[in-house]
Amino acid sequence: MSCNEHVAILGAGIGGLTLALSLHQAGIPCKVYEAVQELKPLGVGVNLLPHAVRELSELGLLSALDAVSVRTKEAVFFTEHGQLVFNEPAGAAAGYDWPQFSIHRGDLQTVLLAAVQERLGQDSVVCDHRCVDVTQDANGVTVSFVDAAGRPRENIQAAVAIACDGIHSVVRKKLYPNEGAPRYSGVNMWRGVTRWQPILSGASMIRAGWLSIGKMVIYPIRNAIDEQGRQLVNWVAELESEQPAQRDWSRAGRLEDFLPVFENWKFDWLDVPALIRAADSILEYPMVDQDPLPRWTHGRITLLGDAAHPMVPRGSNGAGQAIIDARCLAGWLKREGVSPQALESYDKERVPATTNVVLTNRKTPPDAILREVYERSGGKRFDNLEEIVSRSELQSISDRYKRVAGYDPAQLKNRPSFL
């Protein structure tokens, strides 16, 4: 493989693997370099909204995803008292040409990895290669690696390098060595998965409460996991906290730090504390993001996914934006060649788009519906929601986010394919 045509992908997460599949579809040679010694299915649930599923469908992955996920049918919002405040259909049930999937992040990565290895070859993803530096000249890039023990690996040359190395991106730090610390939103979250009987429709994306008094996000990510017909249900507990948790996706959480807030959340449709207590494990993480960068591309190097635009997870949109980054970048590389010019074109398209998503996630993501109801009701039960806030006002919050994030139904249907 000539370095003049080789794309080096640094990181085998959702964005990196999607980029590898997209480049293969475009006829562009690439290889993925991953820091860990072995790729294992880690993490908890993620949502793939219709704009992301469209891209994965164009890669021929719809049936593989259907086999390991739940097609989300509705988004529903409740108060901390369990009162319904808003609901709307989701994905195919809302008339999209593509479904919305709720899926375990490990299952999504496994589907992507299997497709990459099948289509590009078993050697297309190289593990135990942690990137420590990238340099460039007029002809290409040189990437330096170390193994898990810190011993130098052989350098590789490529035409361009795409940093898909996540929230602790080495490449981002190289490009922006004086960037400030992550911006803490004032909210910590605890995440878990629980084996549970279907809740509501069995395909509902549930949000309840509000951040100042405790908020829950609950949705199933795997169907029929046992003879009892239970699902694997993902949940996220969110609570305002003065001190941020450690920024480590694998950090274990403690029940005593958040469960007391939800002890009285026993509704006719769900016993929330019982759901939490029955979790297989609990992870803790702060809701943090970074201020948007002015540019990701520097010559033959660019950023993608969380390395480019870490965002607070309040719009079910982090993985989706990484997938869209990958497809957009592959499209430009196909049209303009494997060149700095293609990276610049990608930069001009995706930086402003994701900047809008990052800033909207801070202020008015879909769960701002809960904020409106909580603030106007004073956190009290109500008899008639329309006397507090109209459905049209709440619908406008949801619709505005769809437009900003790129999955307004008409906007998505009419957008040309990236490839």
Contacts in CASP RR format, 6 or more apart in sequence:
PFRMAT RR
TARGET T0000
AUTHOR 0000-0000-0000
METHOD contacts of the structure
MODEL  1
MSCNEHVAILGAGIGGLTLALSLHQAGIPCKVYEAVQELKPLGVGVNLLP
HAVRELSELGLLSALDAVSVRTKEAVFFTEHGQLVFNEPAGAAAGYDWPQ
FSIHRGDLQTVLLAAVQERLGQDSVVCDHRCVDVTQDANGVTVSFVDAAG
RPRENIQAAVAIACDGIHSVVRKKLYPNEGAPRYSGVNMWRGVTRWQPIL
SGASMIRAGWLSIGKMVIYPIRNAIDEQGRQLVNWVAELESEQPAQRDWS
RAGRLEDFLPVFENWKFDWLDVPALIRAADSILEYPMVDQDPLPRWTHGR
ITLLGDAAHPMVPRGSNGAGQAIIDARCLAGWLKREGVSPQALESYDKER
VPATTNVVLTNRKTPPDAILREVYERSGGKRFDNLEEIVSRSELQSISDR
YKRVAGYDPAQLKNRPSFL
1 29 0 8 1.000
1 31 0 8 1.000
3 139 0 8 1.000
3 140 0 8 1.000
3 157 0 8 1.000
3 158 0 8 1.000
3 159 0 8 1.000
4 139 0 8 1.000
4 140 0 8 1.000
4 159 0 8 1.000
4 338 0 8 1.000
5 28 0 8 1.000
5 29 0 8 1.000
5 159 0 8 1.000
5 338 0 8 1.000
6 29 0 8 1.000
6 30 0 8 1.000
6 31 0 8 1.000
6 157 0 8 1.000
6 158 0 8 1.000
6 159 0 8 1.000
6 338 0 8 1.000
7 19 0 8 1.000
7 23 0 8 1.000
7 28 0 8 1.000
7 29 0 8 1.000
7 30 0 8 1.000
7 31 0 8 1.000
7 158 0 8 1.000
7 159 0 8 1.000
7 160 0 8 1.000
7 161 0 8 1.000
7 162 0 8 1.000
7 333 0 8 1.000
7 338 0 8 1.000
8 30 0 8 1.000
8 31 0 8 1.000
8 33 0 8 1.000
8 141 0 8 1.000
8 143 0 8 1.000
8 156 0 8 1.000
8 158 0 8 1.000
8 160 0 8 1.000
8 161 0 8 1.000
8 162 0 8 1.000
9 16 0 8 1.000
9 19 0 8 1.000
9 20 0 8 1.000
9 30 0 8 1.000
9 31 0 8 1.000
9 32 0 8 1.000
9 33 0 8 1.000
9 162 0 8 1.000
9 164 0 8 1.000
10 33 0 8 1.000
10 131 0 8 1.000
10 134 0 8 1.000
10 143 0 8 1.000
10 161 0 8 1.000
10 162 0 8 1.000
10 163 0 8 1.000
10 164 0 8 1.000
10 165 0 8 1.000
10 171 0 8 1.000
11 32 0 8 1.000
11 33 0 8 1.000
11 34 0 8 1.000
11 35 0 8 1.000
11 131 0 8 1.000
11 163 0 8 1.000
11 164 0 8 1.000
11 165 0 8 1.000
11 166 0 8 1.000
12 32 0 8 1.000
12 33 0 8 1.000
12 34 0 8 1.000
12 39 0 8 1.000
12 109 0 8 1.000
12 113 0 8 1.000
12 125 0 8 1.000
12 127 0 8 1.000
12 164 0 8 1.000
13 34 0 8 1.000
13 109 0 8 1.000
13 112 0 8 1.000
13 164 0 8 1.000
13 166 0 8 1.000
14 46 0 8 1.000
14 105 0 8 1.000
14 108 0 8 1.000
14 109 0 8 1.000
14 112 0 8 1.000
14 319 0 8 1.000
14 320 0 8 1.000
14 322 0 8 1.000
14 323 0 8 1.000
15 164 0 8 1.000
15 304 0 8 1.000
15 305 0 8 1.000
15 319 0 8 1.000
15 322 0 8 1.000
15 323 0 8 1.000
15 325 0 8 1.000
15 326 0 8 1.000
16 32 0 8 1.000
16 162 0 8 1.000
16 164 0 8 1.000
16 304 0 8 1.000
16 322 0 8 1.000
16 326 0 8 1.000
17 32 0 8 1.000
17 109 0 8 1.000
17 112 0 8 1.000
17 113 0 8 1.000
17 115 0 8 1.000
17 116 0 8 1.000
17 125 0 8 1.000
18 55 0 8 1.000
18 56 0 8 1.000
18 59 0 8 1.000
18 112 0 8 1.000
18 322 0 8 1.000
18 323 0 8 1.000
18 326 0 8 1.000
18 327 0 8 1.000
19 30 0 8 1.000
19 162 0 8 1.000
19 164 0 8 1.000
19 304 0 8 1.000
19 325 0 8 1.000
19 326 0 8 1.000
19 329 0 8 1.000
19 330 0 8 1.000
20 30 0 8 1.000
20 32 0 8 1.000
20 116 0 8 1.000
20 120 0 8 1.000
20 124 0 8 1.000
20 125 0 8 1.000
21 59 0 8 1.000
21 112 0 8 1.000
21 115 0 8 1.000
21 116 0 8 1.000
21 119 0 8 1.000
21 120 0 8 1.000
22 59 0 8 1.000
22 326 0 8 1.000
22 327 0 8 1.000
22 329 0 8 1.000
22 330 0 8 1.000
22 331 0 8 1.000
22 418 0 8 1.000
22 419 0 8 1.000
23 29 0 8 1.000
23 30 0 8 1.000
23 330 0 8 1.000
23 333 0 8 1.000
24 30 0 8 1.000
24 116 0 8 1.000
24 119 0 8 1.000
24 120 0 8 1.000
25 59 0 8 1.000
25 330 0 8 1.000
25 419 0 8 1.000
26 330 0 8 1.000
26 331 0 8 1.000
26 333 0 8 1.000
26 334 0 8 1.000
26 419 0 8 1.000
27 334 0 8 1.000
28 330 0 8 1.000
28 333 0 8 1.000
28 334 0 8 1.000
28 338 0 8 1.000
30 120 0 8 1.000
30 124 0 8 1.000
31 123 0 8 1.000
31 124 0 8 1.000
31 125 0 8 1.000
31 126 0 8 1.000
31 156 0 8 1.000
32 116 0 8 1.000
32 124 0 8 1.000
32 125 0 8 1.000
32 126 0 8 1.000
33 126 0 8 1.000
33 129 0 8 1.000
33 131 0 8 1.000
33 143 0 8 1.000
33 145 0 8 1.000
33 156 0 8 1.000
34 125 0 8 1.000
34 126 0 8 1.000
34 127 0 8 1.000
34 128 0 8 1.000
34 129 0 8 1.000
35 127 0 8 1.000
35 128 0 8 1.000
35 129 0 8 1.000
35 130 0 8 1.000
35 131 0 8 1.000
35 165 0 8 1.000
36 127 0 8 1.000
36 128 0 8 1.000
36 148 0 8 1.000
37 127 0 8 1.000
37 128 0 8 1.000
37 148 0 8 1.000
38 127 0 8 1.000
39 109 0 8 1.000
39 113 0 8 1.000
39 125 0 8 1.000
39 127 0 8 1.000
41 104 0 8 1.000
41 105 0 8 1.000
41 106 0 8 1.000
41 107 0 8 1.000
41 109 0 8 1.000
41 110 0 8 1.000
42 105 0 8 1.000
42 106 0 8 1.000
42 109 0 8 1.000
42 249 0 8 1.000
42 250 0 8 1.000
43 104 0 8 1.000
43 105 0 8 1.000
43 106 0 8 1.000
43 249 0 8 1.000
43 250 0 8 1.000
43 283 0 8 1.000
44 104 0 8 1.000
44 105 0 8 1.000
44 191 0 8 1.000
44 192 0 8 1.000
44 193 0 8 1.000
44 221 0 8 1.000
44 234 0 8 1.000
44 283 0 8 1.000
45 102 0 8 1.000
45 103 0 8 1.000
45 104 0 8 1.000
45 105 0 8 1.000
45 191 0 8 1.000
45 193 0 8 1.000
45 219 0 8 1.000
45 221 0 8 1.000
45 234 0 8 1.000
46 102 0 8 1.000
46 103 0 8 1.000
46 104 0 8 1.000
46 105 0 8 1.000
46 108 0 8 1.000
46 316 0 8 1.000
46 318 0 8 1.000
46 319 0 8 1.000
47 72 0 8 1.000
47 100 0 8 1.000
47 101 0 8 1.000
47 102 0 8 1.000
47 103 0 8 1.000
47 205 0 8 1.000
47 219 0 8 1.000
47 316 0 8 1.000
47 317 0 8 1.000
47 319 0 8 1.000
48 56 0 8 1.000
48 65 0 8 1.000
48 69 0 8 1.000
48 100 0 8 1.000
48 101 0 8 1.000
48 102 0 8 1.000
48 103 0 8 1.000
48 108 0 8 1.000
48 319 0 8 1.000
48 320 0 8 1.000
48 323 0 8 1.000
49 91 0 8 1.000
49 100 0 8 1.000
49 316 0 8 1.000
49 317 0 8 1.000
49 320 0 8 1.000
49 405 0 8 1.000
49 407 0 8 1.000
50 91 0 8 1.000
50 96 0 8 1.000
50 97 0 8 1.000
50 98 0 8 1.000
50 99 0 8 1.000
50 100 0 8 1.000
50 407 0 8 1.000
50 412 0 8 1.000
51 98 0 8 1.000
51 320 0 8 1.000
51 324 0 8 1.000
51 405 0 8 1.000
51 406 0 8 1.000
51 407 0 8 1.000
51 412 0 8 1.000
52 319 0 8 1.000
52 320 0 8 1.000
52 321 0 8 1.000
52 323 0 8 1.000
52 324 0 8 1.000
53 62 0 8 1.000
53 65 0 8 1.000
53 98 0 8 1.000
53 99 0 8 1.000
53 100 0 8 1.000
53 101 0 8 1.000
54 97 0 8 1.000
54 98 0 8 1.000
54 412 0 8 1.000
55 323 0 8 1.000
55 324 0 8 1.000
55 326 0 8 1.000
55 327 0 8 1.000
55 418 0 8 1.000
56 62 0 8 1.000
56 65 0 8 1.000
56 323 0 8 1.000
57 98 0 8 1.000
58 327 0 8 1.000
58 417 0 8 1.000
58 419 0 8 1.000
59 115 0 8 1.000
61 111 0 8 1.000
61 112 0 8 1.000
61 115 0 8 1.000
64 111 0 8 1.000
64 114 0 8 1.000
64 115 0 8 1.000
65 101 0 8 1.000
65 103 0 8 1.000
65 108 0 8 1.000
65 111 0 8 1.000
66 101 0 8 1.000
68 103 0 8 1.000
68 104 0 8 1.000
68 107 0 8 1.000
68 110 0 8 1.000
68 111 0 8 1.000
68 222 0 8 1.000
69 101 0 8 1.000
69 102 0 8 1.000
69 103 0 8 1.000
69 104 0 8 1.000
69 107 0 8 1.000
69 108 0 8 1.000
69 221 0 8 1.000
69 222 0 8 1.000
70 101 0 8 1.000
70 102 0 8 1.000
70 103 0 8 1.000
70 202 0 8 1.000
70 203 0 8 1.000
70 219 0 8 1.000
70 220 0 8 1.000
70 221 0 8 1.000
70 222 0 8 1.000
70 223 0 8 1.000
70 231 0 8 1.000
71 91 0 8 1.000
71 92 0 8 1.000
71 99 0 8 1.000
71 100 0 8 1.000
71 101 0 8 1.000
71 203 0 8 1.000
72 90 0 8 1.000
72 91 0 8 1.000
72 99 0 8 1.000
72 100 0 8 1.000
72 101 0 8 1.000
72 102 0 8 1.000
72 203 0 8 1.000
72 204 0 8 1.000
72 205 0 8 1.000
72 219 0 8 1.000
73 89 0 8 1.000
73 90 0 8 1.000
73 91 0 8 1.000
73 93 0 8 1.000
73 201 0 8 1.000
73 202 0 8 1.000
73 203 0 8 1.000
73 204 0 8 1.000
74 87 0 8 1.000
74 88 0 8 1.000
74 89 0 8 1.000
74 90 0 8 1.000
74 93 0 8 1.000
74 200 0 8 1.000
74 201 0 8 1.000
74 203 0 8 1.000
74 204 0 8 1.000
74 205 0 8 1.000
75 87 0 8 1.000
75 88 0 8 1.000
75 89 0 8 1.000
75 90 0 8 1.000
75 204 0 8 1.000
75 205 0 8 1.000
75 207 0 8 1.000
75 366 0 8 1.000
75 398 0 8 1.000
76 84 0 8 1.000
76 86 0 8 1.000
76 87 0 8 1.000
76 200 0 8 1.000
76 204 0 8 1.000
76 205 0 8 1.000
76 206 0 8 1.000
76 207 0 8 1.000
77 84 0 8 1.000
77 85 0 8 1.000
77 86 0 8 1.000
77 87 0 8 1.000
77 206 0 8 1.000
77 207 0 8 1.000
77 208 0 8 1.000
77 367 0 8 1.000
77 369 0 8 1.000
77 370 0 8 1.000
77 373 0 8 1.000
77 394 0 8 1.000
78 84 0 8 1.000
78 85 0 8 1.000
78 206 0 8 1.000
78 207 0 8 1.000
78 208 0 8 1.000
78 209 0 8 1.000
78 267 0 8 1.000
79 85 0 8 1.000
79 208 0 8 1.000
79 209 0 8 1.000
79 370 0 8 1.000
79 373 0 8 1.000
79 374 0 8 1.000
79 377 0 8 1.000
79 379 0 8 1.000
79 381 0 8 1.000
80 208 0 8 1.000
80 209 0 8 1.000
80 210 0 8 1.000
80 213 0 8 1.000
80 214 0 8 1.000
80 265 0 8 1.000
80 374 0 8 1.000
80 379 0 8 1.000
81 381 0 8 1.000
82 208 0 8 1.000
82 265 0 8 1.000
82 267 0 8 1.000
82 269 0 8 1.000
83 381 0 8 1.000
83 382 0 8 1.000
83 385 0 8 1.000
85 369 0 8 1.000
85 370 0 8 1.000
85 373 0 8 1.000
85 385 0 8 1.000
85 394 0 8 1.000
86 369 0 8 1.000
86 373 0 8 1.000
86 391 0 8 1.000
86 394 0 8 1.000
86 395 0 8 1.000
86 398 0 8 1.000
88 94 0 8 1.000
88 395 0 8 1.000
88 398 0 8 1.000
89 95 0 8 1.000
90 100 0 8 1.000
90 205 0 8 1.000
91 98 0 8 1.000
91 99 0 8 1.000
91 100 0 8 1.000
92 98 0 8 1.000
92 99 0 8 1.000
92 100 0 8 1.000
94 409 0 8 1.000
95 409 0 8 1.000
96 407 0 8 1.000
96 409 0 8 1.000
96 412 0 8 1.000
96 413 0 8 1.000
97 412 0 8 1.000
97 413 0 8 1.000
100 205 0 8 1.000
102 203 0 8 1.000
102 205 0 8 1.000
102 219 0 8 1.000
102 220 0 8 1.000
102 221 0 8 1.000
102 234 0 8 1.000
103 221 0 8 1.000
103 222 0 8 1.000
104 193 0 8 1.000
104 221 0 8 1.000
104 222 0 8 1.000
104 232 0 8 1.000
104 234 0 8 1.000
105 319 0 8 1.000
107 221 0 8 1.000
107 222 0 8 1.000
108 319 0 8 1.000
113 125 0 8 1.000
116 124 0 8 1.000
116 125 0 8 1.000
117 124 0 8 1.000
117 125 0 8 1.000
128 147 0 8 1.000
128 148 0 8 1.000
128 153 0 8 1.000
129 145 0 8 1.000
129 147 0 8 1.000
129 153 0 8 1.000
130 145 0 8 1.000
130 146 0 8 1.000
130 147 0 8 1.000
130 148 0 8 1.000
130 150 0 8 1.000
130 170 0 8 1.000
131 143 0 8 1.000
131 144 0 8 1.000
131 145 0 8 1.000
131 163 0 8 1.000
131 165 0 8 1.000
131 170 0 8 1.000
131 171 0 8 1.000
132 144 0 8 1.000
132 145 0 8 1.000
132 146 0 8 1.000
132 170 0 8 1.000
133 143 0 8 1.000
133 144 0 8 1.000
133 170 0 8 1.000
133 174 0 8 1.000
134 141 0 8 1.000
134 142 0 8 1.000
134 143 0 8 1.000
134 144 0 8 1.000
134 161 0 8 1.000
134 163 0 8 1.000
134 171 0 8 1.000
134 174 0 8 1.000
134 301 0 8 1.000
135 141 0 8 1.000
135 142 0 8 1.000
135 144 0 8 1.000
136 142 0 8 1.000
136 161 0 8 1.000
136 299 0 8 1.000
136 300 0 8 1.000
136 301 0 8 1.000
140 157 0 8 1.000
140 158 0 8 1.000
140 159 0 8 1.000
140 160 0 8 1.000
140 300 0 8 1.000
141 157 0 8 1.000
141 158 0 8 1.000
141 159 0 8 1.000
141 160 0 8 1.000
141 161 0 8 1.000
141 300 0 8 1.000
141 301 0 8 1.000
142 155 0 8 1.000
142 156 0 8 1.000
142 157 0 8 1.000
143 155 0 8 1.000
143 156 0 8 1.000
143 157 0 8 1.000
143 158 0 8 1.000
143 161 0 8 1.000
144 152 0 8 1.000
144 153 0 8 1.000
144 155 0 8 1.000
145 152 0 8 1.000
145 153 0 8 1.000
145 154 0 8 1.000
145 155 0 8 1.000
145 156 0 8 1.000
146 152 0 8 1.000
146 153 0 8 1.000
147 153 0 8 1.000
159 300 0 8 1.000
159 338 0 8 1.000
159 339 0 8 1.000
160 300 0 8 1.000
160 301 0 8 1.000
160 302 0 8 1.000
160 333 0 8 1.000
160 338 0 8 1.000
160 339 0 8 1.000
160 340 0 8 1.000
160 342 0 8 1.000
160 343 0 8 1.000
161 171 0 8 1.000
161 300 0 8 1.000
161 301 0 8 1.000
161 302 0 8 1.000
162 302 0 8 1.000
162 303 0 8 1.000
162 304 0 8 1.000
162 329 0 8 1.000
163 169 0 8 1.000
163 170 0 8 1.000
163 171 0 8 1.000
163 172 0 8 1.000
163 301 0 8 1.000
163 302 0 8 1.000
163 303 0 8 1.000
163 304 0 8 1.000
163 307 0 8 1.000
163 308 0 8 1.000
164 304 0 8 1.000
164 305 0 8 1.000
164 307 0 8 1.000
164 322 0 8 1.000
165 171 0 8 1.000
165 172 0 8 1.000
165 307 0 8 1.000
166 305 0 8 1.000
166 306 0 8 1.000
166 307 0 8 1.000
166 310 0 8 1.000
167 247 0 8 1.000
167 306 0 8 1.000
167 307 0 8 1.000
167 310 0 8 1.000
169 303 0 8 1.000
169 306 0 8 1.000
169 307 0 8 1.000
171 301 0 8 1.000
171 303 0 8 1.000
171 307 0 8 1.000
172 179 0 8 1.000
172 293 0 8 1.000
172 303 0 8 1.000
172 307 0 8 1.000
172 308 0 8 1.000
173 179 0 8 1.000
175 298 0 8 1.000
175 301 0 8 1.000
175 303 0 8 1.000
176 293 0 8 1.000
179 290 0 8 1.000
180 290 0 8 1.000
180 291 0 8 1.000
182 247 0 8 1.000
182 286 0 8 1.000
182 288 0 8 1.000
182 289 0 8 1.000
182 290 0 8 1.000
182 310 0 8 1.000
183 288 0 8 1.000
183 289 0 8 1.000
183 290 0 8 1.000
183 291 0 8 1.000
184 244 0 8 1.000
184 286 0 8 1.000
184 287 0 8 1.000
184 288 0 8 1.000
185 286 0 8 1.000
185 287 0 8 1.000
185 288 0 8 1.000
185 289 0 8 1.000
185 312 0 8 1.000
185 362 0 8 1.000
186 240 0 8 1.000
186 241 0 8 1.000
186 242 0 8 1.000
186 244 0 8 1.000
186 286 0 8 1.000
186 287 0 8 1.000
187 211 0 8 1.000
187 238 0 8 1.000
187 239 0 8 1.000
187 240 0 8 1.000
187 241 0 8 1.000
187 286 0 8 1.000
187 287 0 8 1.000
187 312 0 8 1.000
188 238 0 8 1.000
188 239 0 8 1.000
188 241 0 8 1.000
188 244 0 8 1.000
188 245 0 8 1.000
188 258 0 8 1.000
188 284 0 8 1.000
188 285 0 8 1.000
188 286 0 8 1.000
188 287 0 8 1.000
189 236 0 8 1.000
189 237 0 8 1.000
189 238 0 8 1.000
189 239 0 8 1.000
189 284 0 8 1.000
189 285 0 8 1.000
189 286 0 8 1.000
189 287 0 8 1.000
189 313 0 8 1.000
190 236 0 8 1.000
190 237 0 8 1.000
190 253 0 8 1.000
190 257 0 8 1.000
190 258 0 8 1.000
190 282 0 8 1.000
190 283 0 8 1.000
190 284 0 8 1.000
190 285 0 8 1.000
191 234 0 8 1.000
191 235 0 8 1.000
191 236 0 8 1.000
191 237 0 8 1.000
191 282 0 8 1.000
191 283 0 8 1.000
191 284 0 8 1.000
191 285 0 8 1.000
192 234 0 8 1.000
192 235 0 8 1.000
192 236 0 8 1.000
192 279 0 8 1.000
192 280 0 8 1.000
192 281 0 8 1.000
192 282 0 8 1.000
192 283 0 8 1.000
193 221 0 8 1.000
193 232 0 8 1.000
193 233 0 8 1.000
193 234 0 8 1.000
193 235 0 8 1.000
193 279 0 8 1.000
193 280 0 8 1.000
193 281 0 8 1.000
194 232 0 8 1.000
194 233 0 8 1.000
194 235 0 8 1.000
194 275 0 8 1.000
194 276 0 8 1.000
194 278 0 8 1.000
194 279 0 8 1.000
194 280 0 8 1.000
195 225 0 8 1.000
195 226 0 8 1.000
195 230 0 8 1.000
195 231 0 8 1.000
195 232 0 8 1.000
195 233 0 8 1.000
195 278 0 8 1.000
195 280 0 8 1.000
196 230 0 8 1.000
196 231 0 8 1.000
196 233 0 8 1.000
196 275 0 8 1.000
196 278 0 8 1.000
197 228 0 8 1.000
197 229 0 8 1.000
197 230 0 8 1.000
197 231 0 8 1.000
198 220 0 8 1.000
198 229 0 8 1.000
198 230 0 8 1.000
198 231 0 8 1.000
199 206 0 8 1.000
199 218 0 8 1.000
199 220 0 8 1.000
199 233 0 8 1.000
199 269 0 8 1.000
199 270 0 8 1.000
200 206 0 8 1.000
200 269 0 8 1.000
202 220 0 8 1.000
202 231 0 8 1.000
203 220 0 8 1.000
204 219 0 8 1.000
204 220 0 8 1.000
205 217 0 8 1.000
205 219 0 8 1.000
205 316 0 8 1.000
206 216 0 8 1.000
206 217 0 8 1.000
206 218 0 8 1.000
206 219 0 8 1.000
207 215 0 8 1.000
207 216 0 8 1.000
207 217 0 8 1.000
207 218 0 8 1.000
207 366 0 8 1.000
207 367 0 8 1.000
207 369 0 8 1.000
207 370 0 8 1.000
208 215 0 8 1.000
208 216 0 8 1.000
208 218 0 8 1.000
208 265 0 8 1.000
208 272 0 8 1.000
208 370 0 8 1.000
209 215 0 8 1.000
209 216 0 8 1.000
209 370 0 8 1.000
209 374 0 8 1.000
210 370 0 8 1.000
210 371 0 8 1.000
210 374 0 8 1.000
211 238 0 8 1.000
211 239 0 8 1.000
211 240 0 8 1.000
211 371 0 8 1.000
212 240 0 8 1.000
212 374 0 8 1.000
213 261 0 8 1.000
213 374 0 8 1.000
213 379 0 8 1.000
214 237 0 8 1.000
214 238 0 8 1.000
214 239 0 8 1.000
214 240 0 8 1.000
214 261 0 8 1.000
214 262 0 8 1.000
215 237 0 8 1.000
215 238 0 8 1.000
215 239 0 8 1.000
215 367 0 8 1.000
215 370 0 8 1.000
216 235 0 8 1.000
216 236 0 8 1.000
216 237 0 8 1.000
216 238 0 8 1.000
216 262 0 8 1.000
216 265 0 8 1.000
216 272 0 8 1.000
217 235 0 8 1.000
217 236 0 8 1.000
217 238 0 8 1.000
217 367 0 8 1.000
218 233 0 8 1.000
218 234 0 8 1.000
218 235 0 8 1.000
218 236 0 8 1.000
218 270 0 8 1.000
218 275 0 8 1.000
219 233 0 8 1.000
219 234 0 8 1.000
220 231 0 8 1.000
220 232 0 8 1.000
220 233 0 8 1.000
220 234 0 8 1.000
221 231 0 8 1.000
221 232 0 8 1.000
221 233 0 8 1.000
221 234 0 8 1.000
222 231 0 8 1.000
222 232 0 8 1.000
223 231 0 8 1.000
224 230 0 8 1.000
224 231 0 8 1.000
225 231 0 8 1.000
225 232 0 8 1.000
233 275 0 8 1.000
235 275 0 8 1.000
235 276 0 8 1.000
235 279 0 8 1.000
236 313 0 8 1.000
237 258 0 8 1.000
237 259 0 8 1.000
237 261 0 8 1.000
237 262 0 8 1.000
237 276 0 8 1.000
238 287 0 8 1.000
239 258 0 8 1.000
239 261 0 8 1.000
244 286 0 8 1.000
244 288 0 8 1.000
245 251 0 8 1.000
245 284 0 8 1.000
245 285 0 8 1.000
245 286 0 8 1.000
246 284 0 8 1.000
246 286 0 8 1.000
247 285 0 8 1.000
247 286 0 8 1.000
247 288 0 8 1.000
248 285 0 8 1.000
249 283 0 8 1.000
249 285 0 8 1.000
250 283 0 8 1.000
251 283 0 8 1.000
251 284 0 8 1.000
251 285 0 8 1.000
252 281 0 8 1.000
252 282 0 8 1.000
252 283 0 8 1.000
252 284 0 8 1.000
253 282 0 8 1.000
253 283 0 8 1.000
253 284 0 8 1.000
254 282 0 8 1.000
254 284 0 8 1.000
255 276 0 8 1.000
255 277 0 8 1.000
255 282 0 8 1.000
257 284 0 8 1.000
259 273 0 8 1.000
259 276 0 8 1.000
259 277 0 8 1.000
262 272 0 8 1.000
262 273 0 8 1.000
262 276 0 8 1.000
263 273 0 8 1.000
265 271 0 8 1.000
265 272 0 8 1.000
265 273 0 8 1.000
266 272 0 8 1.000
266 273 0 8 1.000
266 274 0 8 1.000
276 282 0 8 1.000
287 312 0 8 1.000
287 313 0 8 1.000
287 314 0 8 1.000
288 310 0 8 1.000
288 312 0 8 1.000
289 310 0 8 1.000
289 311 0 8 1.000
289 312 0 8 1.000
289 358 0 8 1.000
289 361 0 8 1.000
289 362 0 8 1.000
290 309 0 8 1.000
290 310 0 8 1.000
292 309 0 8 1.000
292 351 0 8 1.000
292 354 0 8 1.000
292 355 0 8 1.000
292 358 0 8 1.000
292 359 0 8 1.000
293 303 0 8 1.000
293 308 0 8 1.000
293 309 0 8 1.000
293 351 0 8 1.000
294 351 0 8 1.000
295 347 0 8 1.000
295 351 0 8 1.000
296 302 0 8 1.000
296 303 0 8 1.000
296 304 0 8 1.000
296 308 0 8 1.000
296 347 0 8 1.000
296 350 0 8 1.000
296 351 0 8 1.000
297 303 0 8 1.000
297 340 0 8 1.000
297 343 0 8 1.000
297 344 0 8 1.000
297 346 0 8 1.000
297 347 0 8 1.000
299 340 0 8 1.000
299 343 0 8 1.000
299 344 0 8 1.000
300 340 0 8 1.000
300 343 0 8 1.000
301 343 0 8 1.000
302 308 0 8 1.000
302 329 0 8 1.000
302 343 0 8 1.000
302 346 0 8 1.000
302 347 0 8 1.000
304 322 0 8 1.000
304 325 0 8 1.000
304 326 0 8 1.000
304 329 0 8 1.000
305 318 0 8 1.000
305 321 0 8 1.000
305 322 0 8 1.000
305 325 0 8 1.000
306 318 0 8 1.000
306 322 0 8 1.000
308 325 0 8 1.000
308 350 0 8 1.000
308 354 0 8 1.000
309 321 0 8 1.000
309 354 0 8 1.000
309 355 0 8 1.000
309 357 0 8 1.000
309 358 0 8 1.000
311 317 0 8 1.000
311 318 0 8 1.000
311 321 0 8 1.000
311 354 0 8 1.000
311 357 0 8 1.000
311 358 0 8 1.000
311 361 0 8 1.000
312 361 0 8 1.000
312 362 0 8 1.000
313 361 0 8 1.000
314 361 0 8 1.000
314 365 0 8 1.000
314 366 0 8 1.000
314 367 0 8 1.000
315 361 0 8 1.000
315 365 0 8 1.000
315 366 0 8 1.000
315 367 0 8 1.000
315 401 0 8 1.000
315 405 0 8 1.000
316 366 0 8 1.000
317 357 0 8 1.000
317 361 0 8 1.000
317 405 0 8 1.000
321 354 0 8 1.000
321 357 0 8 1.000
321 405 0 8 1.000
324 350 0 8 1.000
324 418 0 8 1.000
325 346 0 8 1.000
325 350 0 8 1.000
325 354 0 8 1.000
327 418 0 8 1.000
327 419 0 8 1.000
328 346 0 8 1.000
328 349 0 8 1.000
328 350 0 8 1.000
328 418 0 8 1.000
329 342 0 8 1.000
329 343 0 8 1.000
329 346 0 8 1.000
329 350 0 8 1.000
330 418 0 8 1.000
330 419 0 8 1.000
331 418 0 8 1.000
331 419 0 8 1.000
332 342 0 8 1.000
332 343 0 8 1.000
332 345 0 8 1.000
332 346 0 8 1.000
332 349 0 8 1.000
333 339 0 8 1.000
333 342 0 8 1.000
333 346 0 8 1.000
334 419 0 8 1.000
335 342 0 8 1.000
335 345 0 8 1.000
336 342 0 8 1.000
336 345 0 8 1.000
353 406 0 8 1.000
356 404 0 8 1.000
357 404 0 8 1.000
357 405 0 8 1.000
360 401 0 8 1.000
360 404 0 8 1.000
360 405 0 8 1.000
364 397 0 8 1.000
364 400 0 8 1.000
364 401 0 8 1.000
365 401 0 8 1.000
366 397 0 8 1.000
366 398 0 8 1.000
366 401 0 8 1.000
368 397 0 8 1.000
369 394 0 8 1.000
369 397 0 8 1.000
369 398 0 8 1.000
372 389 0 8 1.000
372 393 0 8 1.000
372 394 0 8 1.000
372 397 0 8 1.000
373 385 0 8 1.000
373 388 0 8 1.000
373 389 0 8 1.000
373 394 0 8 1.000
376 388 0 8 1.000
376 389 0 8 1.000
377 388 0 8 1.000
382 388 0 8 1.000
385 391 0 8 1.000
399 408 0 8 1.000
402 408 0 8 1.000
402 409 0 8 1.000
402 411 0 8 1.000
403 411 0 8 1.000
406 412 0 8 1.000
END
